[in-house]
Amino acid sequence: MNQDERLYPLDIKGTNMRLLSCLSAFGELTIGELSILAVTEQSSVSRAVEQLVVAGLAERNISKQDQRMRTVSLSTKGVAKLNEVAAVINPLYGALTEKIDRRDLRTCISVLQQMMSQTRENKI
């Protein structure tokens, strides 16, 4: 069974799962930031965020730093949904990495974290 098939009974799509995961990991984000972090087109993120807000899984906010900027954050219901999803998805991700040497995996994670940091600083 693939990821989408595993997510179907939980009534969530892969894109929405990635968005919830990004909000969980990085906190309150703009649609643009969320788009970059989730590696998803901004128009698709906007539509998906609307679905998440309507479902009560995310909340739209006015940025504390700039009143003109709108942000998105994870709701309490979103945290619960992400925990539910993690129980199903984590074993799939574990299977992807089980045969990779732990040192190689740590190096990969470190490089990806550095890339994410650069992406957030340099707005690609």
All heavy atoms as an XYZ file, in Angstrom:
959
protein
N       0.838     -1.179      0.000
C       0.000      0.000      0.000
C       0.888      1.250      0.000
O       1.814      1.353      0.786
C      -0.872     -0.020      1.254
C      -2.263      0.467      1.024
S      -3.215      0.552      2.554
C      -4.268     -0.856      2.350
N       0.570      2.227     -0.875
C       1.375      3.437     -0.915
C       0.840      4.495      0.055
O      -0.174      4.284      0.727
C       1.472      3.980     -2.348
C       0.157      4.510     -2.869
O      -0.693      4.986     -2.116
N      -0.028      4.446     -4.170
N       1.505      5.638      0.094
C       1.157      6.686      1.041
C      -0.290      7.161      0.870
O      -1.027      7.290      1.852
C       2.117      7.861      0.875
C       1.779      9.048      1.749
C       2.775     10.156      1.617
O       3.892     10.016      2.074
N       2.394     11.249      0.988
N      -0.698      7.444     -0.367
C      -2.061      7.932     -0.591
C      -3.103      6.916     -0.146
O      -4.134      7.280      0.423
C      -2.268      8.295     -2.061
C      -1.510      9.558     -2.452
O      -1.214     10.378     -1.564
O      -1.211      9.712     -3.649
N      -2.841      5.657     -0.405
C      -3.773      4.599      0.019
C      -3.847      4.525      1.544
O      -4.915      4.269      2.100
C      -3.344      3.265     -0.567
C      -3.498      3.191     -2.074
C      -2.813      1.984     -2.700
O      -1.855      1.445     -2.093
O      -3.220      1.583     -3.798
N      -2.722      4.751      2.209
C      -2.713      4.732      3.683
C      -3.422      5.946      4.266
O      -4.030      5.873      5.332
C      -1.270      4.686      4.212
C      -0.487      3.464      3.838
C      -0.893      2.280      4.705
N      -0.252      1.080      4.261
C       0.762      0.492      4.871
N       1.258      0.998      5.970
N       1.271     -0.618      4.389
N      -3.318      7.071      3.561
C      -3.927      8.306      4.064
C      -5.427      8.372      3.808
O      -6.155      9.055      4.534
C      -3.247      9.525      3.428
C      -1.814      9.790      3.855
C      -1.231     10.938      3.040
C      -1.722     10.079      5.337
N      -5.906      7.672      2.795
C      -7.314      7.749      2.393
C      -8.288      7.519      3.553
O      -9.208      8.325      3.758
C      -7.588      6.784      1.237
C      -8.999      6.868      0.726
C      -9.390      7.904     -0.116
C      -9.953      5.934      1.114
C     -10.694      7.996     -0.584
C     -11.263      6.019      0.658
C     -11.623      7.054     -0.188
O     -12.916      7.150     -0.638
N      -8.120      6.468      4.358
C      -9.066      6.258      5.475
C      -9.016      7.376      6.526
O      -9.965      7.557      7.286
C      -8.624      4.932      6.101
C      -7.751      4.279      5.095
C      -7.161      5.370      4.261
N      -7.914      8.134      6.545
C      -7.783      9.232      7.511
C      -8.341     10.539      6.959
O      -8.279     11.580      7.621
C      -6.307      9.423      7.887
C      -5.603      8.199      8.474
C      -4.147      8.510      8.749
C      -6.308      7.739      9.737
N      -8.853     10.490      5.718
C      -9.461     11.647      5.062
C      -8.498     12.825      4.952
O      -8.835     13.966      5.283
C     -10.740     12.063      5.793
C     -11.584     13.023      4.973
O     -11.563     12.934      3.729
O     -12.253     13.892      5.584
N      -7.272     12.528      4.485
C      -6.285     13.580      4.264
C      -5.433     13.200      3.059
O      -5.158     12.018      2.829
C      -5.416     13.836      5.521
C      -4.592     15.106      5.334
C      -4.559     12.635      5.866
C      -4.022     15.637      6.634
N      -5.040     14.207      2.298
C      -4.202     13.987      1.121
C      -2.740     14.249      1.467
O      -2.434     14.933      2.449
C      -4.651     14.905     -0.010
C      -6.060     14.612     -0.478
C      -6.497     15.586     -1.538
C      -7.934     15.270     -1.921
N      -8.495     16.286     -2.787
N      -1.863     13.726      0.632
C      -0.425     13.887      0.863
C       0.007     15.337      0.956
O       0.814     15.709      1.817
N      -0.518     16.180      0.072
C      -0.160     17.606      0.107
C      -0.561     18.224      1.437
O       0.223     18.938      2.062
C      -0.845     18.369     -1.047
O      -0.387     17.836     -2.284
C      -0.525     19.850     -0.996
N      -1.769     17.953      1.880
C      -2.224     18.511      3.151
C      -1.411     17.981      4.321
O      -1.148     18.713      5.280
C      -3.712     18.242      3.339
C      -4.563     19.043      2.378
O      -4.057     19.845      1.597
N      -5.859     18.817      2.415
N      -1.004     16.729      4.248
C      -0.153     16.169      5.295
C       1.182     16.925      5.345
O       1.671     17.263      6.420
C       0.100     14.683      5.048
C       1.011     14.056      6.091
S       1.685     12.458      5.613
C       2.747     12.914      4.253
N       1.762     17.207      4.168
C       3.031     17.943      4.127
C       2.859     19.349      4.700
O       3.729     19.838      5.430
C       3.577     18.017      2.699
C       4.189     16.732      2.224
C       5.082     16.901      1.001
N       4.519     17.704     -0.066
C       3.659     17.266     -0.987
N       3.269     16.003     -0.977
N       3.212     18.066     -1.931
N       1.735     19.984      4.376
C       1.502     21.332      4.899
C       1.372     21.314      6.419
O       1.975     22.148      7.107
C       0.245     21.937      4.265
C       0.301     22.151      2.752
C      -1.018     22.726      2.259
C       1.462     23.023      2.343
N       0.612     20.362      6.944
C       0.487     20.236      8.404
C       1.843     19.955      9.044
O       2.178     20.521     10.086
C      -0.501     19.126      8.769
C      -1.971     19.360      8.425
C      -2.800     18.127      8.798
C      -2.515     20.609      9.087
N       2.643     19.113      8.401
C       3.974     18.787      8.923
C       4.869     20.023      8.951
O       5.597     20.251      9.928
C       4.631     17.698      8.072
O       3.909     16.504      8.166
N       4.812     20.815      7.884
C       5.617     22.049      7.839
C       5.181     23.022      8.925
O       6.027     23.625      9.597
C       5.502     22.710      6.468
S       6.364     21.841      5.148
N       3.876     23.173      9.102
C       3.382     24.073     10.147
C       3.781     23.579     11.529
O       4.105     24.372     12.415
C       1.860     24.220     10.043
C       1.353     24.966      8.806
C      -0.160     24.853      8.697
C       1.802     26.420      8.829
N       3.790     22.272     11.705
C       4.208     21.702     12.987
C       5.694     21.955     13.234
O       6.099     22.314     14.335
C       3.917     20.203     13.001
O       4.386     19.621     14.192
N       6.494     21.769     12.207
C       7.950     21.899     12.353
C       8.422     23.348     12.435
O       9.358     23.666     13.174
C       8.649     21.200     11.182
N       7.773     24.250     11.658
C       8.272     25.619     11.543
C       7.376     26.664     12.187
O       7.731     27.829     12.255
C       8.489     25.970     10.066
C       9.578     25.165      9.423
C       9.270     24.023      8.702
C      10.904     25.529      9.554
C      10.272     23.263      8.111
C      11.909     24.787      8.969
C      11.595     23.650      8.251
N       6.198     26.275     12.639
C       5.295     27.237     13.257
C       4.546     28.060     12.232
O       4.358     27.643     11.086
N       4.136     29.230     12.628
C       3.331     30.122     11.786
C       4.114     30.541     10.542
O       5.261     30.978     10.634
C       2.960     31.346     12.621
C       1.948     32.242     12.002
C       1.502     33.339     12.969
O       2.108     33.490     14.050
O       0.542     34.026     12.630
N       3.488     30.391      9.371
C       4.150     30.671      8.094
C       3.221     31.428      7.157
O       1.999     31.313      7.265
C       4.547     29.358      7.404
C       5.550     28.458      8.110
C       5.574     27.077      7.459
C       6.932     29.087      8.093
N       3.820     32.151      6.206
C       3.032     32.734      5.128
C       2.776     31.646      4.090
O       3.443     30.599      4.100
C       3.774     33.895      4.448
O       4.945     33.380      3.795
C       4.152     34.990      5.452
N       1.853     31.910      3.183
C       1.581     30.953      2.107
C       2.853     30.736      1.279
O       3.174     29.609      0.908
C       0.420     31.440      1.205
C      -0.884     31.499      1.978
C       0.289     30.580     -0.046
C      -1.459     30.156      2.371
N       3.588     31.793      1.011
C       4.833     31.686      0.235
C       5.863     30.810      0.924
O       6.487     29.956      0.289
N       6.052     31.024      2.218
C       7.002     30.198      2.971
C       6.557     28.747      2.994
O       7.364     27.834      2.809
C       7.137     30.714      4.405
C       7.811     32.054      4.521
C       7.702     32.657      5.906
O       6.686     32.437      6.599
O       8.651     33.372      6.301
N       5.276     28.543      3.209
C       4.717     27.193      3.248
C       4.900     26.500      1.901
O       5.245     25.313      1.842
C       3.241     27.273      3.643
C       2.521     26.014      4.078
C       3.287     25.256      5.139
C       1.130     26.363      4.577
N       4.723     27.236      0.835
C       4.901     26.708     -0.515
C       6.335     26.219     -0.727
O       6.558     25.129     -1.260
C       4.553     27.798     -1.533
O       4.858     27.390     -2.834
N       7.293     27.014     -0.305
C       8.704     26.645     -0.451
C       9.029     25.410      0.379
O       9.620     24.449     -0.108
C       9.619     27.826     -0.055
C       9.516     28.933     -1.104
C      11.064     27.363      0.100
C      10.132     30.249     -0.667
N       8.627     25.426      1.628
C       8.959     24.325      2.535
C       8.280     23.015      2.153
O       8.838     21.943      2.340
C       8.607     24.700      3.977
C       9.460     25.824      4.571
C       8.859     26.299      5.882
C      10.903     25.381      4.753
N       7.063     23.105      1.613
C       6.319     21.902      1.229
C       6.626     21.474     -0.211
O       6.098     20.471     -0.682
C       4.820     22.131      1.391
N       7.457     22.256     -0.893
C       7.827     21.993     -2.288
C       6.555     21.786     -3.127
O       6.357     20.767     -3.775
C       8.791     20.782     -2.407
C       9.391     20.714     -3.809
C       9.894     20.825     -1.371
N       5.681     22.787     -3.066
C       4.394     22.736     -3.739
C       4.088     24.122     -4.315
O       4.405     25.135     -3.684
C       3.281     22.336     -2.736
O       3.650     21.108     -2.106
C       1.938     22.164     -3.403
N       3.491     24.160     -5.492
C       3.134     25.431     -6.128
C       2.296     26.288     -5.177
O       1.430     25.783     -4.471
C       2.332     25.176     -7.406
C       3.120     24.552     -8.525
C       4.114     25.510     -9.149
O       3.852     26.741     -9.150
O       5.158     25.036     -9.626
N       2.547     27.602     -5.203
C       1.853     28.504     -4.294
C       0.339     28.476     -4.492
O      -0.415     28.503     -3.517
C       2.394     29.929     -4.466
C       1.927     30.852     -3.372
C       2.735     32.127     -3.304
O       3.863     32.189     -3.776
N       2.163     33.144     -2.696
N      -0.130     28.374     -5.735
C      -1.582     28.330     -5.970
C      -2.188     27.066     -5.358
O      -3.290     27.098     -4.799
C      -1.890     28.417     -7.464
O      -1.295     27.343     -8.160
N      -1.462     25.949     -5.445
C      -1.937     24.699     -4.837
C      -1.955     24.802     -3.320
O      -2.877     24.302     -2.666
C      -1.052     23.527     -5.263
O      -1.127     23.330     -6.654
N      -0.944     25.470     -2.763
C      -0.893     25.654     -1.309
C      -2.062     26.518     -0.847
O      -2.705     26.215      0.154
C       0.467     26.256     -0.869
C       0.429     26.693      0.595
C       1.588     25.260     -1.092
N      -2.355     27.572     -1.598
C      -3.479     28.440     -1.226
C      -4.782     27.654     -1.164
O      -5.555     27.794     -0.210
C      -3.626     29.586     -2.229
O      -2.539     30.466     -2.121
N      -5.019     26.826     -2.171
C      -6.251     26.016     -2.190
C      -6.247     25.007     -1.042
O      -7.268     24.802     -0.371
C      -6.398     25.298     -3.524
C      -6.833     26.211     -4.662
C      -7.202     25.440     -5.910
N      -6.117     24.644     -6.466
C      -5.162     25.107     -7.257
N      -5.147     26.378     -7.609
N      -4.220     24.311     -7.720
N      -5.110     24.365     -0.819
C      -5.019     23.355      0.243
C      -5.198     23.993      1.622
O      -5.853     23.419      2.494
C      -3.689     22.608      0.156
N      -4.625     25.173      1.820
C      -4.775     25.870      3.101
C      -6.248     26.189      3.346
O      -6.737     26.037      4.463
C      -3.902     27.143      3.163
C      -4.346     28.069      4.299
C      -2.434     26.763      3.334
N      -6.960     26.590      2.308
C      -8.395     26.851      2.451
C      -9.115     25.597      2.945
O      -9.956     25.663      3.846
C      -8.986     27.333      1.115
C     -10.466     27.608      1.173
C     -10.853     28.714      2.140
O     -10.015     29.597      2.430
O     -11.996     28.686      2.628
N      -8.759     24.432      2.365
C      -9.360     23.163      2.804
C      -9.027     22.886      4.267
O      -9.892     22.451      5.042
C      -8.842     22.008      1.951
C      -9.286     22.034      0.515
C      -8.552     21.003     -0.326
O      -7.652     20.301      0.144
N      -8.938     20.901     -1.598
N      -7.781     23.132      4.654
C      -7.360     22.884      6.035
C      -8.085     23.808      7.008
O      -8.487     23.385      8.099
C      -5.843     23.056      6.169
C      -4.983     22.033      5.435
C      -3.510     22.419      5.508
C      -5.202     20.630      5.983
N      -8.263     25.065      6.624
C      -8.960     26.029      7.480
C     -10.428     25.626      7.635
O     -10.959     25.596      8.750
C      -8.816     27.467      6.925
C      -9.758     28.433      7.644
C      -7.367     27.938      7.049
N     -11.075     25.295      6.519
C     -12.486     24.878      6.558
C     -12.647     23.625      7.429
O     -13.617     23.510      8.184
C     -13.026     24.639      5.124
C     -14.363     23.928      5.149
C     -13.129     25.964      4.378
N     -11.679     22.708      7.374
C     -11.730     21.476      8.167
C     -11.345     21.712      9.630
O     -11.439     20.800     10.456
C     -10.824     20.418      7.547
N     -10.883     22.927      9.949
C     -10.486     23.235     11.323
C      -9.089     22.748     11.684
O      -8.718     22.752     12.860
N      -8.295     22.348     10.687
C      -6.961     21.811     10.942
C      -5.883     22.901     10.974
O      -4.782     22.673     11.467
C      -6.598     20.763      9.887
C      -7.553     19.572      9.799
C      -7.163     18.654      8.646
C      -7.588     18.805     11.111
N      -6.209     24.068     10.438
C      -5.277     25.198     10.420
C      -6.068     26.475     10.659
O      -7.293     26.507     10.518
C      -4.537     25.259      9.083
N      -5.344     27.528     11.013
C      -5.967     28.826     11.273
C      -5.231     29.904     10.497
O      -4.003     29.865     10.398
C      -5.888     29.152     12.771
C      -6.601     28.143     13.635
C      -6.315     28.322     15.115
O      -5.348     29.042     15.472
O      -7.038     27.725     15.921
N      -5.976     30.842      9.949
C      -5.384     32.016      9.308
C      -5.213     33.088     10.379
O      -6.058     33.255     11.247
C      -6.296     32.541      8.212
C      -6.231     31.732      6.966
C      -6.724     32.587      5.797
N      -6.644     31.807      4.590
C      -7.631     31.055      4.120
N      -8.772     31.002      4.765
N      -7.487     30.373      3.019
N      -4.100     33.806     10.280
C      -3.789     34.836     11.261
C      -3.280     36.086     10.564
O      -2.887     36.043      9.406
C      -2.699     34.340     12.226
C      -3.001     32.969     12.790
O      -3.967     32.798     13.497
N      -2.194     31.984     12.441
N      -3.243     37.181     11.302
C      -2.574     38.395     10.854
C      -1.208     38.390     11.518
O      -1.089     38.196     12.729
C      -3.378     39.645     11.249
C      -4.736     39.624     10.543
C      -2.607     40.912     10.918
C      -5.681     40.723     10.987
N      -0.167     38.576     10.718
C       1.205     38.524     11.231
C       1.409     39.540     12.352
O       0.956     40.681     12.268
C       2.192     38.804     10.094
O       3.507     38.946     10.603
N       2.104     39.125     13.388
C       2.424     40.015     14.500
C       3.476     41.043     14.084
O       3.534     42.136     14.614
C       2.903     39.189     15.690
C       1.823     38.315     16.286
C       2.391     37.359     17.333
C       1.327     36.446     17.861
N       1.063     35.305     17.019
N       4.326     40.673     13.103
C       5.388     41.557     12.645
C       4.900     42.576     11.612
O       5.429     43.675     11.522
C       6.551     40.759     12.019
C       7.380     39.963     13.000
C       6.722     38.647     13.393
O       5.908     38.113     12.663
N       7.066     38.142     14.561
N       3.913     42.190     10.798
C       3.435     43.057      9.720
C       1.929     42.853      9.560
O       1.490     41.814      9.058
C       4.175     42.708      8.420
C       3.832     43.621      7.264
O       2.790     44.332      7.335
O       4.573     43.630      6.275
N       1.152     43.810      9.971
C      -0.303     43.709      9.967
C      -0.893     43.465      8.573
O      -2.017     43.002      8.444
C      -0.925     44.988     10.554
C      -0.578     45.221     12.010
C      -1.224     44.190     12.921
O      -2.402     43.960     12.849
N      -0.429     43.565     13.784
N      -0.121     43.762      7.524
C      -0.593     43.541      6.146
C      -0.423     42.093      5.711
O      -1.012     41.649      4.740
C       0.172     44.440      5.167
C      -0.009     45.921      5.443
C       1.002     46.724      4.666
N       2.335     46.363      5.148
C       3.466     46.760      4.594
N       3.443     47.516      3.528
N       4.629     46.397      5.096
N       0.391     41.339      6.429
C       0.734     39.968      6.037
C      -0.172     38.953      6.734
O      -0.419     39.049      7.931
C       2.195     39.672      6.397
C       2.735     38.420      5.755
S       4.474     38.093      6.160
C       5.240     39.670      5.988
N      -0.650     37.992      5.963
C      -1.479     36.908      6.500
C      -0.616     35.665      6.655
O       0.214     35.360      5.801
C      -2.661     36.600      5.572
C      -3.585     37.766      5.325
C      -4.310     38.171      6.613
N      -5.237     39.259      6.414
C      -5.047     40.497      6.857
N      -3.941     40.803      7.478
N      -5.950     41.422      6.669
N      -0.844     34.953      7.739
C      -0.083     33.743      8.009
C      -1.041     32.590      8.288
O      -2.233     32.787      8.455
C       0.863     33.938      9.210
O       0.087     34.289     10.350
C       1.922     35.010      8.932
N      -0.459     31.399      8.363
C      -1.222     30.189      8.659
C      -0.524     29.483      9.818
O       0.706     29.453      9.889
C      -1.259     29.238      7.437
C      -2.083     27.998      7.729
C      -1.777     29.958      6.210
N      -1.304     28.925     10.719
C      -0.728     28.142     11.810
C      -1.566     26.879     12.005
O      -2.705     26.785     11.555
C      -0.672     28.962     13.104
O      -1.966     29.354     13.495
N      -0.979     25.934     12.689
C      -1.631     24.661     12.974
C      -2.607     24.846     14.138
O      -2.267     25.463     15.145
C      -0.536     23.653     13.350
C      -0.843     22.178     13.336
C      -1.304     21.728     11.963
C       0.409     21.397     13.730
N      -3.817     24.332     13.990
C      -4.797     24.391     15.078
C      -4.616     23.178     15.994
O      -3.886     22.238     15.666
C      -6.218     24.393     14.509
O      -6.509     23.130     13.939
N      -5.298     23.193     17.110
C      -5.267     22.043     18.020
C      -5.784     20.794     17.313
O      -5.209     19.710     17.450
C      -6.128     22.344     19.270
O      -5.630     23.531     19.893
C      -6.083     21.203     20.259
N      -6.834     20.960     16.525
C      -7.375     19.842     15.756
C      -6.347     19.355     14.711
O      -6.249     18.161     14.446
C      -8.677     20.279     15.069
C      -9.440     19.165     14.405
C     -10.777     19.685     13.857
C     -11.496     18.605     13.076
N     -12.750     19.125     12.487
N      -5.579     20.290     14.153
C      -4.530     19.930     13.196
C      -3.424     19.122     13.841
O      -2.898     18.177     13.247
N      -3.062     19.482     15.053
C      -2.046     18.724     15.799
C      -2.528     17.294     16.015
O      -1.786     16.325     15.812
C      -1.721     19.400     17.155
C      -0.850     18.503     18.013
C      -1.052     20.751     16.937
N      -3.789     17.153     16.402
C      -4.363     15.816     16.629
C      -4.377     15.006     15.334
O      -4.036     13.816     15.331
C      -5.774     15.934     17.206
N      -4.755     15.647     14.226
C      -4.788     14.954     12.931
C      -3.379     14.529     12.521
O      -3.162     13.417     12.047
C      -5.413     15.846     11.861
C      -5.411     15.249     10.467
C      -6.163     13.927     10.373
C      -7.615     14.118     10.126
N      -8.322     12.836      9.876
N      -2.405     15.405     12.731
C      -1.026     15.074     12.381
C      -0.516     13.895     13.209
O       0.183     13.023     12.695
C      -0.132     16.299     12.563
C       1.242     16.242     11.919
C       1.169     15.913     10.438
C       1.971     17.553     12.132
N      -0.876     13.828     14.461
C      -0.506     12.686     15.308
C      -1.140     11.401     14.789
O      -0.511     10.340     14.777
C      -0.900     12.926     16.763
C      -0.016     13.945     17.435
O       1.134     14.144     17.048
N      -0.553     14.625     18.429
N      -2.385     11.490     14.364
C      -3.089     10.338     13.792
C      -2.388      9.875     12.505
O      -2.172      8.683     12.295
C      -4.535     10.748     13.499
C      -5.412      9.675     12.928
C      -6.807     10.200     12.588
O      -7.094     11.406     12.743
O      -7.621      9.385     12.131
N      -2.031     10.824     11.670
C      -1.352     10.533     10.403
C       0.037      9.936     10.656
O       0.451      8.990      9.975
C      -1.253     11.812      9.540
C      -0.295     11.643      8.383
C      -2.632     12.215      9.041
N       0.752     10.469     11.638
C       2.108      9.999     11.929
C       2.139      8.513     12.254
O       3.055      7.794     11.843
C       2.708     10.808     13.076
N       1.136      8.051     12.964
C       1.089      6.632     13.323
C       1.011      5.736     12.092
O       1.488      4.599     12.109
C      -0.118      6.372     14.234
N       0.451      6.255     11.016
C       0.303      5.479      9.781
C       1.500      5.683      8.850
O       1.981      4.748      8.219
C      -1.017      5.886      9.068
C      -1.105      5.290      7.682
C      -2.209      5.481      9.905
N       1.989      6.912      8.771
C       3.027      7.267      7.805
C       4.444      6.964      8.292
O       5.299      6.557      7.504
C       2.895      8.763      7.433
C       1.613      8.987      6.654
C       4.087      9.259      6.633
C       1.463      8.175      5.381
N       4.704      7.130      9.558
C       6.072      6.914     10.058
C       6.633      5.533      9.726
O       7.812      5.428      9.367
C       6.160      7.221     11.549
C       6.125      8.698     11.829
O       6.232      9.527     10.922
N       5.957      9.054     13.085
N       5.844      4.463      9.820
C       6.385      3.162      9.411
C       6.777      3.118      7.922
O       7.765      2.472      7.559
C       5.243      2.185      9.696
C       4.450      2.844     10.767
C       4.533      4.316     10.466
N       6.036      3.828      7.070
C       6.410      3.888      5.651
C       7.746      4.594      5.476
O       8.603      4.146      4.707
C       5.340      4.615      4.839
C       3.996      3.934      4.666
C       3.040      4.834      3.902
C       4.155      2.607      3.950
N       7.919      5.717      6.170
C       9.182      6.447      6.075
C      10.324      5.634      6.679
O      11.443      5.658      6.179
C       9.067      7.803      6.767
C       8.194      8.796      6.024
C       7.743      9.941      6.644
C       7.800      8.587      4.699
C       6.933     10.861      5.981
C       7.005      9.486      4.031
C       6.582     10.624      4.672
O       5.791     11.533      4.018
N      10.022      4.914      7.745
C      11.041      4.043      8.349
C      11.514      2.983      7.370
O      12.704      2.671      7.303
N      10.578      2.434      6.596
C      10.939      1.422      5.598
C      11.822      2.013      4.509
O      12.699      1.318      3.967
C       9.673      0.818      4.979
N      11.642      3.296      4.199
C      12.472      3.948      3.183
C      13.926      4.074      3.620
O      14.832      4.080      2.785
C      11.947      5.358      2.881
C      10.684      5.475      2.062
C      10.250      6.931      1.985
C      10.891      4.910      0.663
N      14.140      4.193      4.914
C      15.487      4.469      5.407
C      16.136      3.305      6.158
O      17.293      3.414      6.560
C      15.461      5.693      6.350
O      14.605      5.420      7.464
C      14.987      6.937      5.619
N      15.421      2.205      6.320
C      15.932      1.128      7.175
C      17.249      0.525      6.693
O      18.040      0.052      7.499
C      14.875      0.055      7.382
C      14.569     -0.773      6.155
C      13.421     -1.742      6.394
O      12.899     -1.804      7.521
O      13.044     -2.439      5.443
N      17.524      0.555      5.400
C      18.754     -0.046      4.883
C      19.847      0.985      4.613
O      20.876      0.654      4.049
C      18.446     -0.836      3.613
C      17.557     -2.030      3.892
C      17.285     -2.832      2.660
C      16.365     -4.004      3.024
N      15.941     -4.765      1.863
N      19.608      2.210      5.041
C      20.607      3.271      4.865
C      21.426      3.376      6.144
O      20.873      3.443      7.245
C      19.928      4.617      4.544
C      19.141      4.501      3.235
C      20.961      5.734      4.455
C      18.302      5.726      2.916
N      22.736      3.391      5.984
C      23.642      3.531      7.121
C      23.263      4.794      7.912
O      23.006      5.845      7.336
C      25.089      3.631      6.611
C      26.075      3.735      7.744
O      26.343      4.885      8.177
O      26.573      2.684      8.192
N      23.200      4.690      9.224
C      22.779      5.800     10.088
C      23.648      7.040      9.908
O      23.163      8.168      9.973
C      22.768      5.368     11.566
C      21.682      4.342     11.844
C      20.298      4.973     11.704
N      19.325      3.946     11.383
C      18.316      4.066     10.542
N      18.115      5.174      9.923
N      17.492      3.093     10.312
N      24.956      6.845      9.696
C      25.833      8.008      9.478
C      25.468      8.718      8.179
O      25.434      9.945      8.118
C      27.304      7.586      9.460
C      27.811      7.152     10.840
C      29.170      6.563     10.714
N      29.007      5.362      9.857
C      29.939      4.488      9.600
N      31.141      4.651     10.098
N      29.718      3.445      8.856
N      25.190      7.942      7.144
C      24.778      8.530      5.861
C      23.458      9.272      6.014
O      23.273     10.358      5.455
C      24.645      7.455      4.782
C      25.969      6.849      4.377
O      27.026      7.473      4.644
O      25.956      5.749      3.798
N      22.562      8.693      6.764
C      21.263      9.316      6.988
C      21.419     10.631      7.756
O      20.798     11.648      7.405
C      20.342      8.357      7.737
C      18.869      8.700      7.763
C      18.298      8.924      6.373
C      18.096      7.600      8.467
N      22.265     10.634      8.778
C      22.508     11.871      9.533
C      23.107     12.948      8.630
O      22.736     14.119      8.715
C      23.417     11.601     10.728
C      22.673     11.028     11.926
C      23.514     11.062     13.194
N      24.703     10.232     13.111
C      24.740      8.929     13.378
N      23.646      8.299     13.746
N      25.863      8.249     13.294
N      24.037     12.546      7.745
C      24.629     13.495      6.798
C      23.562     14.056      5.869
O      23.497     15.265      5.633
C      25.751     12.823      5.974
O      26.776     12.393      6.869
C      26.325     13.774      4.941
N      22.716     13.193      5.352
C      21.631     13.614      4.463
C      20.705     14.607      5.168
O      20.369     15.664      4.608
C      20.850     12.394      3.987
S      19.472     12.790      2.900
N      20.315     14.307      6.372
C      19.423     15.182      7.135
C      20.100     16.529      7.389
O      19.490     17.588      7.233
C      18.993     14.509      8.457
C      18.057     13.342      8.136
C      18.338     15.517      9.406
C      17.779     12.434      9.318
N      21.371     16.500      7.738
C      22.108     17.731      7.985
C      22.162     18.612      6.729
O      21.924     19.819      6.790
C      23.530     17.407      8.454
O      24.288     18.589      8.579
N      22.450     17.999      5.591
C      22.507     18.753      4.332
C      21.131     19.330      3.994
O      21.017     20.503      3.624
C      23.043     17.869      3.181
C      22.855     18.545      1.828
C      24.513     17.534      3.414
N      20.085     18.535      4.144
C      18.736     19.025      3.862
C      18.350     20.174      4.795
O      17.727     21.155      4.366
C      17.719     17.888      3.965
C      17.786     16.845      2.847
C      16.879     15.665      3.170
C      17.428     17.466      1.508
N      18.734     20.081      6.061
C      18.436     21.163      7.000
C      19.154     22.446      6.597
O      18.578     23.535      6.663
C      18.826     20.759      8.422
C      17.889     19.750      9.034
C      18.374     19.224     10.369
O      19.572     19.187     10.656
N      17.429     18.786     11.193
N      20.397     22.318      6.149
C      21.141     23.490      5.688
C      20.490     24.096      4.446
O      20.391     25.327      4.317
C      22.591     23.115      5.402
C      23.392     22.789      6.647
C      24.781     22.296      6.319
O      25.513     22.971      5.622
N      25.124     21.113      6.821
N      20.041     23.240      3.538
C      19.364     23.722      2.337
C      18.071     24.447      2.699
O      17.772     25.503      2.133
C      19.081     22.555      1.383
C      20.326     21.994      0.736
S      20.007     20.501     -0.224
C      19.009     21.149     -1.554
N      17.309     23.894      3.633
C      16.062     24.533      4.053
C      16.352     25.896      4.682
O      15.636     26.862      4.437
C      15.299     23.651      5.039
C      14.758     22.366      4.433
S      13.753     22.591      2.969
C      12.366     23.471      3.626
N      17.403     25.978      5.465
C      17.793     27.241      6.077
C      18.138     28.266      5.000
O      17.700     29.419      5.059
C      18.981     27.024      7.011
O      19.441     28.258      7.501
N      18.893     27.844      4.001
C      19.263     28.734      2.908
C      18.026     29.160      2.110
O      17.923     30.296      1.682
C      20.262     28.049      1.964
C      21.633     27.845      2.572
C      22.319     29.174      2.865
O      22.163     30.156      2.143
N      23.076     29.224      3.944
N      17.106     28.250      1.904
C      15.889     28.557      1.154
C      15.082     29.620      1.863
O      14.597     30.557      1.250
C      15.032     27.277      0.969
O      15.803     26.322      0.261
C      13.769     27.571      0.209
N      14.963     29.495      3.159
C      14.173     30.477      3.921
C      14.862     31.825      3.930
O      14.222     32.863      3.911
C      13.965     29.987      5.350
C      12.991     28.814      5.384
C      12.491     28.528      6.733
N      11.414     29.463      7.052
C      10.846     29.554      8.230
N      11.256     28.800      9.211
N       9.897     30.414      8.459
N      16.203     31.848      3.932
C      16.937     33.113      3.962
C      17.003     33.772      2.592
O      17.011     34.990      2.485
C      18.363     32.885      4.470
C      18.409     32.502      5.938
C      19.799     32.080      6.393
O      20.777     32.340      5.662
O      19.895     31.490      7.474
N      17.083     32.969      1.519
C      17.324     33.500      0.178
C      16.125     33.471     -0.737
O      16.251     33.731     -1.920
C      18.499     32.744     -0.476
C      19.780     32.973      0.293
O      20.135     34.096      0.578
N      20.463     31.900      0.653
N      14.965     33.107     -0.238
C      13.705     33.144     -0.985
C      13.865     32.823     -2.478
O      13.978     33.687     -3.308
C      13.048     34.523     -0.858
C      12.812     34.962      0.538
C      11.642     34.271      1.130
C      11.389     34.829      2.522
N      10.708     33.967      3.369
N      13.871     31.556     -2.790
C      13.979     31.174     -4.193
C      12.633     31.248     -4.882
O      11.602     31.257     -4.262
C      14.566     29.755     -4.373
C      13.725     28.718     -3.619
C      16.005     29.725     -3.912
C      14.092     27.300     -3.938
